[in-house]
Amino acid sequence: MLTGLSLLLHGVGRVVLAFAVRREIATWGWLALAGGLNIVVGILALAWPEATVLVLSLLLGAQILVFGVVLLIAAFSGSRSHAQAA
């Protein structure tokens, strides 16, 4: 339950942060998407408290993998926009 609550709060924090900085960061949508994915994984962990360690680790592993890909896309998208501005 603690892991699910932590993921849920972390996701909400990311979404709030993404909307707060949307004027300063061109790739804020990717941060919001990552927060949304965190929220989904957090809700799954809360809705499925009897999940085994294996299931929870698979959910967390998938979340980390997707979040890493989202961060890579955001990083490379941001670098192109800065290069064009210069």
C-alpha positions as CSV (number, residue, x, y, z in Angstrom):
1,M,0.0,0.0,0.0
2,L,2.9,2.4,0.8
3,T,4.5,1.8,-2.6
4,G,1.2,2.5,-4.4
5,L,0.6,5.7,-2.4
6,S,4.1,6.8,-3.0
7,L,3.8,6.3,-6.8
8,L,0.4,8.0,-6.9
9,L,1.7,11.1,-5.0
10,H,4.8,11.2,-7.1
11,G,2.8,11.1,-10.3
12,V,0.5,13.9,-9.1
13,G,3.5,15.9,-8.2
14,R,5.0,15.4,-11.7
15,V,1.7,16.4,-13.4
16,V,1.4,19.6,-11.3
17,L,5.0,20.5,-12.0
18,A,4.6,19.9,-15.7
19,F,1.6,22.3,-15.8
20,A,3.4,24.8,-13.6
21,V,6.5,25.1,-16.0
22,R,4.7,24.7,-19.3
23,R,5.7,28.2,-20.4
24,E,9.4,27.7,-19.6
25,I,9.9,24.1,-20.8
26,A,8.9,23.2,-24.3
27,T,8.7,19.5,-23.6
28,W,6.4,19.8,-20.5
29,G,4.0,17.4,-22.1
30,W,6.4,14.5,-21.7
31,L,6.8,15.3,-18.0
32,A,3.0,15.3,-17.7
33,L,2.8,11.9,-19.5
34,A,5.4,10.4,-17.2
35,G,3.4,11.7,-14.2
36,G,0.2,10.2,-15.7
37,L,1.9,6.8,-16.1
38,N,3.1,7.1,-12.4
39,I,-0.5,7.7,-11.4
40,V,-1.7,4.6,-13.3
41,V,0.9,2.4,-11.8
42,G,0.2,3.8,-8.3
43,I,-3.5,3.1,-8.7
44,L,-2.8,-0.4,-10.0
45,A,-0.6,-1.0,-6.9
46,L,-3.3,0.3,-4.6
47,A,-6.1,-1.6,-6.3
48,W,-4.2,-4.8,-6.2
49,P,-2.7,-5.0,-2.6
50,E,-2.5,-8.7,-2.5
51,A,-0.1,-8.7,-5.5
52,T,3.0,-10.7,-5.1
53,V,6.5,-9.3,-5.1
54,L,6.9,-10.5,-8.6
55,V,3.9,-8.7,-10.0
56,L,4.7,-5.5,-8.2
57,S,8.3,-5.6,-9.4
58,L,7.1,-6.2,-13.0
59,L,4.8,-3.1,-12.7
60,L,7.6,-1.0,-11.3
61,G,10.0,-2.3,-13.9
62,A,7.7,-1.4,-16.7
63,Q,7.1,2.0,-15.2
64,I,10.8,2.7,-14.9
65,L,11.4,1.6,-18.4
66,V,8.6,3.7,-19.9
67,F,9.7,6.7,-17.8
68,G,13.3,6.4,-19.0
69,V,12.1,6.4,-22.6
70,V,9.9,9.4,-22.0
71,L,12.9,11.3,-20.4
72,L,15.2,10.4,-23.3
73,I,12.6,11.7,-25.8
74,A,12.1,14.9,-23.8
75,A,15.9,15.4,-23.6
76,F,16.6,14.9,-27.3
77,S,13.5,17.0,-28.3
78,G,14.7,19.8,-26.0
79,S,18.2,19.8,-27.4
80,R,17.0,20.2,-31.0
81,S,14.9,23.2,-30.1
82,H,17.8,24.9,-28.3
83,A,20.1,24.2,-31.3
84,Q,17.5,25.8,-33.7
85,A,17.2,28.9,-31.4
86,A,21.0,29.5,-31.4
